[in-house]
């Protein structure tokens, strides 16, 4: 069992470093501003819905 753990240890370090760098990169670059996120939610809610009355056509069986 000790051989398996010594084999996986470098991969565990690689995974930990990749996770921390990805999370910090998301915090620095990927997070949109709160005003833009709030504006986008209101726009999506106001414009969602069927475009015409043809969405609920009667079904003939």
Biotite code that builds the C-alpha atoms (Angstrom):
import biotite.structure as struc

atoms = struc.array([
    struc.Atom([0.000, 0.000, 0.000], chain_id="A", res_id=1, res_name="UNK", atom_name="CA", element="C"),
    struc.Atom([2.894, 2.349, 0.667], chain_id="A", res_id=2, res_name="UNK", atom_name="CA", element="C"),
    struc.Atom([4.092, 1.998, -2.936], chain_id="A", res_id=3, res_name="UNK", atom_name="CA", element="C"),
    struc.Atom([0.732, 3.056, -4.316], chain_id="A", res_id=4, res_name="UNK", atom_name="CA", element="C"),
    struc.Atom([0.589, 6.127, -2.091], chain_id="A", res_id=5, res_name="UNK", atom_name="CA", element="C"),
    struc.Atom([4.113, 7.169, -3.035], chain_id="A", res_id=6, res_name="UNK", atom_name="CA", element="C"),
    struc.Atom([3.156, 6.769, -6.710], chain_id="A", res_id=7, res_name="UNK", atom_name="CA", element="C"),
    struc.Atom([0.002, 8.926, -6.352], chain_id="A", res_id=8, res_name="UNK", atom_name="CA", element="C"),
    struc.Atom([1.584, 11.669, -4.234], chain_id="A", res_id=9, res_name="UNK", atom_name="CA", element="C"),
    struc.Atom([2.918, 13.753, -7.200], chain_id="A", res_id=10, res_name="UNK", atom_name="CA", element="C"),
    struc.Atom([-0.497, 13.566, -8.876], chain_id="A", res_id=11, res_name="UNK", atom_name="CA", element="C"),
    struc.Atom([-2.184, 14.744, -5.695], chain_id="A", res_id=12, res_name="UNK", atom_name="CA", element="C"),
    struc.Atom([0.150, 17.758, -5.582], chain_id="A", res_id=13, res_name="UNK", atom_name="CA", element="C"),
    struc.Atom([-0.581, 18.483, -9.235], chain_id="A", res_id=14, res_name="UNK", atom_name="CA", element="C"),
    struc.Atom([-4.337, 18.324, -8.623], chain_id="A", res_id=15, res_name="UNK", atom_name="CA", element="C"),
    struc.Atom([-4.083, 20.581, -5.563], chain_id="A", res_id=16, res_name="UNK", atom_name="CA", element="C"),
    struc.Atom([-1.982, 23.194, -7.403], chain_id="A", res_id=17, res_name="UNK", atom_name="CA", element="C"),
    struc.Atom([-4.306, 23.137, -10.432], chain_id="A", res_id=18, res_name="UNK", atom_name="CA", element="C"),
    struc.Atom([-7.369, 23.583, -8.225], chain_id="A", res_id=19, res_name="UNK", atom_name="CA", element="C"),
    struc.Atom([-5.901, 26.499, -6.272], chain_id="A", res_id=20, res_name="UNK", atom_name="CA", element="C"),
    struc.Atom([-4.640, 28.270, -9.398], chain_id="A", res_id=21, res_name="UNK", atom_name="CA", element="C"),
    struc.Atom([-7.972, 27.762, -11.173], chain_id="A", res_id=22, res_name="UNK", atom_name="CA", element="C"),
    struc.Atom([-9.974, 29.021, -8.216], chain_id="A", res_id=23, res_name="UNK", atom_name="CA", element="C"),
    struc.Atom([-7.776, 32.096, -7.786], chain_id="A", res_id=24, res_name="UNK", atom_name="CA", element="C"),
    struc.Atom([-7.952, 32.763, -11.526], chain_id="A", res_id=25, res_name="UNK", atom_name="CA", element="C"),
    struc.Atom([-11.728, 32.598, -11.358], chain_id="A", res_id=26, res_name="UNK", atom_name="CA", element="C"),
    struc.Atom([-11.795, 35.069, -8.488], chain_id="A", res_id=27, res_name="UNK", atom_name="CA", element="C"),
    struc.Atom([-9.482, 37.505, -10.270], chain_id="A", res_id=28, res_name="UNK", atom_name="CA", element="C"),
    struc.Atom([-10.707, 37.291, -13.876], chain_id="A", res_id=29, res_name="UNK", atom_name="CA", element="C"),
    struc.Atom([-13.890, 35.273, -14.219], chain_id="A", res_id=30, res_name="UNK", atom_name="CA", element="C"),
    struc.Atom([-16.253, 36.916, -11.774], chain_id="A", res_id=31, res_name="UNK", atom_name="CA", element="C"),
    struc.Atom([-18.575, 39.497, -13.365], chain_id="A", res_id=32, res_name="UNK", atom_name="CA", element="C"),
    struc.Atom([-19.459, 42.645, -11.498], chain_id="A", res_id=33, res_name="UNK", atom_name="CA", element="C"),
    struc.Atom([-22.586, 42.586, -9.365], chain_id="A", res_id=34, res_name="UNK", atom_name="CA", element="C"),
    struc.Atom([-24.265, 45.368, -11.363], chain_id="A", res_id=35, res_name="UNK", atom_name="CA", element="C"),
    struc.Atom([-23.805, 43.516, -14.665], chain_id="A", res_id=36, res_name="UNK", atom_name="CA", element="C"),
    struc.Atom([-25.080, 40.262, -13.178], chain_id="A", res_id=37, res_name="UNK", atom_name="CA", element="C"),
    struc.Atom([-28.115, 41.975, -11.664], chain_id="A", res_id=38, res_name="UNK", atom_name="CA", element="C"),
    struc.Atom([-28.920, 43.782, -14.920], chain_id="A", res_id=39, res_name="UNK", atom_name="CA", element="C"),
    struc.Atom([-28.642, 40.557, -16.914], chain_id="A", res_id=40, res_name="UNK", atom_name="CA", element="C"),
    struc.Atom([-31.088, 38.764, -14.620], chain_id="A", res_id=41, res_name="UNK", atom_name="CA", element="C"),
    struc.Atom([-33.729, 41.460, -14.994], chain_id="A", res_id=42, res_name="UNK", atom_name="CA", element="C"),
    struc.Atom([-33.347, 41.519, -18.768], chain_id="A", res_id=43, res_name="UNK", atom_name="CA", element="C"),
    struc.Atom([-33.699, 37.759, -19.045], chain_id="A", res_id=44, res_name="UNK", atom_name="CA", element="C"),
    struc.Atom([-36.775, 37.693, -16.816], chain_id="A", res_id=45, res_name="UNK", atom_name="CA", element="C"),
    struc.Atom([-38.494, 40.462, -18.757], chain_id="A", res_id=46, res_name="UNK", atom_name="CA", element="C"),
    struc.Atom([-37.888, 38.922, -22.181], chain_id="A", res_id=47, res_name="UNK", atom_name="CA", element="C"),
    struc.Atom([-38.610, 35.265, -21.460], chain_id="A", res_id=48, res_name="UNK", atom_name="CA", element="C"),
    struc.Atom([-41.828, 33.666, -22.610], chain_id="A", res_id=49, res_name="UNK", atom_name="CA", element="C"),
    struc.Atom([-43.500, 32.476, -25.787], chain_id="A", res_id=50, res_name="UNK", atom_name="CA", element="C"),
    struc.Atom([-43.186, 34.770, -28.797], chain_id="A", res_id=51, res_name="UNK", atom_name="CA", element="C"),
    struc.Atom([-46.688, 34.040, -30.124], chain_id="A", res_id=52, res_name="UNK", atom_name="CA", element="C"),
    struc.Atom([-49.860, 32.149, -29.354], chain_id="A", res_id=53, res_name="UNK", atom_name="CA", element="C"),
    struc.Atom([-48.756, 29.192, -31.500], chain_id="A", res_id=54, res_name="UNK", atom_name="CA", element="C"),
    struc.Atom([-46.924, 27.525, -28.627], chain_id="A", res_id=55, res_name="UNK", atom_name="CA", element="C"),
    struc.Atom([-50.107, 25.926, -27.261], chain_id="A", res_id=56, res_name="UNK", atom_name="CA", element="C"),
    struc.Atom([-51.787, 24.497, -30.345], chain_id="A", res_id=57, res_name="UNK", atom_name="CA", element="C"),
    struc.Atom([-54.559, 21.975, -29.779], chain_id="A", res_id=58, res_name="UNK", atom_name="CA", element="C"),
    struc.Atom([-53.625, 18.348, -30.325], chain_id="A", res_id=59, res_name="UNK", atom_name="CA", element="C"),
    struc.Atom([-55.914, 16.147, -32.389], chain_id="A", res_id=60, res_name="UNK", atom_name="CA", element="C"),
    struc.Atom([-55.663, 12.445, -31.612], chain_id="A", res_id=61, res_name="UNK", atom_name="CA", element="C"),
])
